[in-house]
Amino acid sequence: MESHGEDGGKERPGGRGNGQAGPRGSEDRAEARTGPGTRGGPPRGEPSRGADRAEPPRGKDRAEPPRMRIGELAEATGTTPRALRHYEQAGLIVSERAANGYRLYAPRTAVRVRNIRLLLDTGLTLDDVRVFLSCLDGDVTAAPASDRALEVAAERLAVMDARIAAQLAVRDRLAAALRRARRSRPDLRARQDPGPRQTAEARVRPVA
């Protein structure tokens, strides 16, 4: 016995109206009552795979600027790739590795590198700079110095004073030897004899 579907076509066993054949006559009606997702689709409340592909994943990495390669970071900070590798070995900066093995740095690393170079230019060593890690990402000159940072700076200054004093002592010995050698030459006695410069004690004054 033939029955008419909602669209006015004849419905045959195992088929649909309007001549559209298909094996899901009763299943289609059940799905229409229960809604999509009962069969052949994701459960209610779950996005389909197509929706996942249409919308890119969200996260803070999506908004971050692209990473910098070591050459780009060196150029931006006025240093060399070799120096950046030393900073990384000392634990002062960190990098990620790309699939091809290249080092990649976050753009904010440039601020840290500039502060490292600033401290190194004052005579501190890489080990000394580690004490200032907490303020390397901002204005290192404006940040209040910790007790340990003051101690490190004072110790480094004392080392520099000692080295300068030692070099000045060597210079004075060389100048004295030169004067004696010139006095032994009558033809050089009339020439101006450079006298000794200030002694190491006079030139190097300890900082209070």
C-alpha positions as CSV (number, residue, x, y, z in Angstrom):
1,M,0.0,0.0,0.0
2,E,1.4,3.4,-1.0
3,S,1.5,6.3,1.4
4,H,2.0,9.9,0.8
5,G,4.8,11.8,2.5
6,E,4.7,15.5,3.7
7,D,5.9,16.7,0.3
8,G,3.1,15.1,-1.6
9,G,5.2,12.4,-3.3
10,K,4.8,8.8,-3.1
11,E,6.8,7.0,-0.5
12,R,8.1,3.6,-1.3
13,P,9.6,1.1,1.1
14,G,13.2,1.9,1.7
15,G,12.9,5.2,-0.3
16,R,11.8,8.8,-0.1
17,G,9.2,10.9,-1.8
18,N,9.9,12.7,-5.1
19,G,11.9,9.7,-6.4
20,Q,14.9,10.3,-4.0
21,A,16.0,6.8,-3.1
22,G,17.6,6.2,0.3
23,P,17.6,3.5,3.0
24,R,16.9,5.8,5.9
25,G,13.2,6.5,5.8
26,S,12.3,5.8,9.4
27,E,15.7,7.0,10.6
28,D,15.2,10.4,9.0
29,R,11.9,10.8,10.7
30,A,13.4,9.9,14.0
31,E,16.2,12.3,13.5
32,A,13.8,15.0,12.6
33,R,12.0,14.5,16.0
34,T,15.2,14.3,18.1
35,G,17.2,16.8,16.2
36,P,20.6,16.6,14.6
37,G,23.4,14.8,16.3
38,T,21.4,11.7,17.3
39,R,22.9,9.8,14.4
40,G,25.7,10.7,12.0
41,G,26.7,13.9,13.8
42,P,28.2,15.2,17.0
43,P,26.2,15.3,20.2
44,R,24.3,18.4,21.2
45,G,26.5,21.1,22.6
46,E,29.7,19.9,20.9
47,P,31.1,21.8,17.9
48,S,31.4,20.0,14.6
49,R,34.8,19.4,12.9
50,G,34.0,22.0,10.3
51,A,33.5,24.6,13.1
52,D,36.9,23.8,14.5
53,R,38.5,24.4,11.2
54,A,36.6,27.6,10.6
55,E,37.7,29.3,13.8
56,P,41.5,29.4,14.7
57,P,42.5,28.5,18.2
58,R,42.5,31.3,20.7
59,G,45.4,32.0,23.1
60,K,47.9,34.6,24.1
61,D,50.4,33.2,21.6
62,R,48.1,34.4,18.9
63,A,48.5,38.0,19.9
64,E,52.3,37.9,20.6
65,P,54.7,39.4,18.0
66,P,56.8,36.9,16.0
67,R,59.9,35.5,17.6
68,M,63.3,37.0,16.6
69,R,66.2,35.0,15.2
70,I,69.6,35.4,16.8
71,G,70.9,37.6,13.9
72,E,67.8,39.9,14.2
73,L,68.2,40.2,17.9
74,A,71.9,41.0,17.6
75,E,71.2,43.7,15.0
76,A,68.4,45.2,17.1
77,T,70.6,45.5,20.2
78,G,73.9,46.4,18.7
79,T,75.7,43.2,19.7
80,T,76.8,40.0,18.1
81,P,75.3,36.5,17.9
82,R,78.4,35.2,19.7
83,A,77.7,37.5,22.7
84,L,74.1,36.5,22.7
85,R,75.1,32.8,23.0
86,H,77.3,33.8,26.0
87,Y,74.4,35.5,27.6
88,E,72.3,32.5,27.1
89,Q,74.9,30.1,28.5
90,A,75.2,32.4,31.6
91,G,71.4,32.1,32.1
92,L,70.7,35.7,31.4
93,I,68.4,35.2,28.4
94,V,66.4,32.2,27.1
95,S,65.5,31.0,23.6
96,E,63.3,28.5,21.9
97,R,64.4,26.2,19.1
98,A,62.6,26.2,15.8
99,A,62.1,23.0,13.8
100,N,65.3,23.7,11.8
101,G,67.3,24.2,15.0
102,Y,67.5,28.0,14.9
103,R,67.3,30.0,18.1
104,L,64.2,32.1,18.5
105,Y,63.9,34.9,21.0
106,A,60.8,36.8,22.3
107,P,60.9,40.4,21.2
108,R,61.0,41.6,24.8
109,T,64.4,39.9,25.1
110,A,65.9,43.0,23.4
111,V,65.2,45.1,26.5
112,R,67.1,42.6,28.6
113,V,70.0,42.4,26.3
114,R,70.4,46.2,26.3
115,N,70.4,46.2,30.1
116,I,73.0,43.4,30.1
117,R,75.2,45.4,27.8
118,L,74.8,48.5,30.0
119,L,75.9,46.7,33.1
120,L,78.8,45.1,31.3
121,D,80.0,48.5,30.1
122,T,80.3,49.6,33.8
123,G,82.8,46.9,34.4
124,L,80.6,44.1,35.8
125,T,81.0,40.6,34.7
126,L,78.3,38.2,33.5
127,D,78.3,36.5,36.9
128,D,77.8,40.0,38.5
129,V,74.9,40.7,36.1
130,R,73.0,37.7,37.4
131,V,72.4,39.6,40.6
132,F,70.4,42.1,38.6
133,L,68.1,39.5,37.0
134,S,65.0,40.9,38.7
135,C,65.2,44.3,37.0
136,L,66.7,43.4,33.6
137,D,63.3,43.5,31.9
138,G,62.7,47.2,32.8
139,D,64.6,50.4,33.4
140,V,67.6,48.9,35.3
141,T,69.0,52.4,36.1
142,A,65.8,53.5,37.8
143,A,65.1,50.3,39.8
144,P,66.1,50.4,43.4
145,A,69.3,48.4,44.0
146,S,69.2,45.5,46.4
147,D,71.7,45.0,49.2
148,R,73.4,42.2,47.2
149,A,73.6,44.4,44.1
150,L,75.4,47.1,46.1
151,E,77.8,44.6,47.5
152,V,78.6,43.2,44.1
153,A,79.2,46.6,42.6
154,A,81.5,47.6,45.5
155,E,83.5,44.4,45.3
156,R,83.9,44.8,41.5
157,L,85.1,48.4,42.0
158,A,87.6,47.3,44.6
159,V,89.0,44.7,42.1
160,M,89.2,47.4,39.4
161,D,91.1,49.8,41.8
162,A,93.6,47.1,42.6
163,R,94.2,46.3,39.0
164,I,94.7,50.0,38.2
165,A,97.1,50.4,41.1
166,A,99.1,47.4,39.9
167,Q,99.3,48.7,36.4
168,L,100.4,52.1,37.6
169,A,103.1,50.5,39.7
170,V,104.4,48.7,36.6
171,R,104.3,51.9,34.6
172,D,106.3,53.8,37.2
173,R,109.0,51.0,37.2
174,L,109.2,51.2,33.4
175,A,109.5,55.0,33.5
176,A,112.3,54.8,36.0
177,A,114.2,52.3,34.0
178,L,113.8,54.5,30.9
179,R,115.2,57.5,32.7
180,R,118.2,55.5,33.9
181,A,118.9,54.3,30.4
182,R,118.7,57.8,28.9
183,R,121.1,59.2,31.5
184,S,123.6,56.6,30.4
185,R,123.6,58.1,26.9
186,P,125.3,61.5,26.7
187,D,123.7,62.3,23.4
188,L,120.2,61.9,25.0
189,R,120.8,63.9,28.2
190,A,119.7,67.1,26.5
191,R,116.3,65.7,25.5
192,Q,113.3,66.1,27.7
193,D,113.2,63.5,30.3
194,P,109.6,62.4,31.1
195,G,109.2,62.4,34.8
196,P,107.1,59.9,36.8
197,R,103.4,60.4,36.7
198,Q,101.3,60.4,39.8
199,T,101.8,57.4,41.9
200,A,99.1,54.7,42.2
201,E,98.2,55.8,45.7
202,A,97.6,59.4,44.5
203,R,95.6,58.5,41.5
204,V,93.4,55.7,42.9
205,R,91.3,56.8,45.7
206,P,89.0,54.3,47.5
207,V,85.3,55.1,47.2
208,A,83.6,55.6,50.5
